[in-house]
Amino acid sequence: MKVAESFSSIQGESTYAGTPCFFVRLAGCNLSCTYCDTVLSRGAGRSCEIAAIVEEFRGSGMPIAEITGGEPLLQEETPALAAALLAAGARTVLVETNGTRDIGVLPAGTVAVMDVKCPGSGCAGSFNPVNLDRLRRHDEVKFVLSDRADFDWAVAFVKRHALVGRCAAVLFSPVVIRLPPEELARWLLEARLLVRLQLQLHKSLGMP
Ligand code: SF4
C-alpha cells in the first residue's frame, strides 16, 4: 500500500473523539479541497505491506485504529487492511472517507466516517450518491462548513435524505479560520436538528 504516515494520537473527530487511536494515513487523494490541511497525504507516499502496518498497530497497543488519507478508498487493498486490523484486535476500525468512493467495499465491523463535501470546499458535487444506500446504522456522516451558505446547504441535504436516524451521527465541523465555532453553535441551536457540533479535539491538544 502507499502510506503517507502512521502514528498514535487522541482521536479528534467523530463520536470516538477522545479515544487513544492508531492512525494510518494513506497517500493519494482525488479531490483538492480549498481547506485541505493534510497536503502530505496528497503525495506519492511510501510502499508498505499490510502485514507491516498491522505489526505497527500491534506494537502501538492502541485500542482502536483509523485508516485515513488522502482518500483511503482509492487503494484496492484498504478493505483488506481494515479486516486485518480488526483481526489483529482493534476494537473498532474507523475509515475516514471523502464520500466519492463506494463505501460498500468496507468489511463488517468497520465504521465509515464519511464526508459530504459542501460548496465551500470547492468540491461540491463530488459525493457518490450510491453511498446513501450503503450507509449502515453505525456509520457517521460529516459536513465541514466554511460559512452560512455551507450550513444551509448541509441542513437541506440532511433533511432531504433523512440522515438523522439512518446512521450513528451527523457531524457539523467548522473550518475554524473561516467560521468561528461559537457562531456554528448558535446556528445549530436555532436549527434544532439532531446533529452534533464537532471540533477537532486533537488540534486543541496540540497533537497530530
Ligand atoms: S478529501 Fe481530504 S485529503 Fe483530499 S483534498 Fe479534501 S481535505 Fe484534503
Residues whose N, C-alpha, C, O or C-beta is under 5 A from the ligand:
A	BS01	SF4	C29 L31 S32 C33 C36 T38 G69 G70 N98
